[in-house]
Amino acid sequence: MNIKSAEFLMSNSKVHLCPEPNLPEFAFIGRSNVGKSSLINMLTERKSLAKTSSTPGKTQLINHFIINDEWYLVDLPGYGYAKMPEKPRKKLKAIIENYILGRENLTNIFVLIDSRHSPQQIDLEFMEWLGESQIPFSIIFTKTDKLSKGALLKNIETYRQEMLKVWEDMPPYFTSSSTKREGRDEILDYLDTILKQ
Ligand code: GDP
């Protein structure tokens, strides 16, 4: 897929305020600092497209972008802030869940996982919830430049074993490095395939 245009549309916290659900939508989510903004910028080849989401006040909002006038890209708030007090944490969880359950044109969620880390409960639980809610999702293992090929394969295998405790198989998954611009073609080809279905 060629990215011919990528524009920021809006940020909000309520599903009914999102753009009209008239195009397929792909959302990106992960723990804070997983590399989501960098990945979105790499995919769209726009240096700071996803910057809006890291400006103060916007990190906890649903950010919509329109790509090629063909599909919406959504930058969802990061979850798993270790130090966030209970009240805002619950509010954030509600924003994310209401969006995911209520957004009728949501086609696929990409769950970003830092490829260096062992499986984290918060990510596993989130994906389990997606499964129970019958939301299609895929995994992107990020920051692969930070470890050797061997270590990456080992970590992915550990992830697979962890997921097999709950799932029949791993969902589709990708690896990416925004620094080395790796994984872009595979992810965009996958989007293309889904869009053409
Ligand atoms: P977000 O909070 O999930 O949006 O994460 P960011 O995209 O802001 O990235 C968090 C930090 O990780 C920043 O310091 C990035 O420079 C760094 N980072 C993001 N992606 C990569 C990557 O693929 N490789 C490396 N080495 N660093 C990355």
Boltz pocket constraint, residues with backbone or C-beta under 6 A from the ligand:
constraints:
  - pocket:
      binder: B
      contacts: [[A, 30], [A, 31], [A, 32], [A, 33], [A, 34], [A, 35], [A, 36], [A, 37], [A, 38], [A, 39], [A, 54], [A, 78], [A, 142], [A, 143], [A, 144], [A, 145], [A, 146], [A, 176], [A, 177], [A, 178], [A, 179], [A, 180]]
      max_distance: 6.0
